[in-house]
Amino acid sequence: MTLQLDDTELVVRTIAETAIENEKYFGDLDSVVGDGDFGYSLARGFEQVLEKWDGYDRSDTGTFLNAVAMTITSRIGGTSGPIWGTAFLRAGSVLKGNPSVSPADVVAALRAAVEGIKKRGNSDVGDKTLLDALVPAIDAFEGAVADGYSGGGALAAMAAAARKAAEDTSSMQARRGRASYTGERSIGSPDAGALAVAVLAERLAEIWPER
């Protein structure tokens, strides 16, 4: 499985469209213990990504992702902009200059995104953030690729891991973000960012075989 630029474009466009479609759902999740602006912020930012779509530099996959990152950072409000923008920027930096992308490259880019999120958000796995779904999802993707799964199979494994891990955040107490201010009241509901990761991964797994 080798990915070309058009595959990366499909991934980014799917993420953008899914974030916009789930604006209310993500906002409702965030409003339980957060300030409720997560869905709105994400949707407005990715609307800008789609509006600027045709103007992005497509010299290679990494350059394209870096251009998307700049839009996300400048257009998504609250804490989400820096977090999601950093993720795209770090992933793009790993892939910059690559004419094609291997599964190992994808894993390296995702790992770099995780490290960027940790640093930007001063957070880690266990703090009840999107990392609690994203890291297990990447682990599952890497394991599936190592076991010889196709792209679709690897994404399905990734989505399943993300969903389970996201739902498991219900039993955790938030230690970062607005939800952390609620203390033990944050226990009992899943993290909005983690569930967003699951929804996005599931959508990618759904559309990949159809591409």
Sequence and secondary structure as in RCSB ss.txt:
>XXXX:A:sequence
MTLQLDDTELVVRTIAETAIENEKYFGDLDSVVGDGDFGYSLARGFEQVLEKWDGYDRSDTGTFLNAVAMTITSR
IGGTSGPIWGTAFLRAGSVLKGNPSVSPADVVAALRAAVEGIKKRGNSDVGDKTLLDALVPAIDAFEGAVADGYS
GGGALAAMAAAARKAAEDTSSMQARRGRASYTGERSIGSPDAGALAVAVLAERLAEIWPER
>XXXX:A:secstr
  B HHHHHHHHHHHHHHHHHTHHHHHHHHHTTS S HHHHHHHHHHHHHHTGGGS  SSHHHHHHHHHHHHHHH
S TTHHHHHHHHHHHHHHHHTT SSB HHHHHHHHHHHHHHHHHHHT  TTSSSTHHHHHHHHHHHHHHHHTT  
HHHHHHHHHHHHHHHHHHGGGS   SSGGGGGGGGGTTS  HHHHHHHHHHHHHHHHGGG 
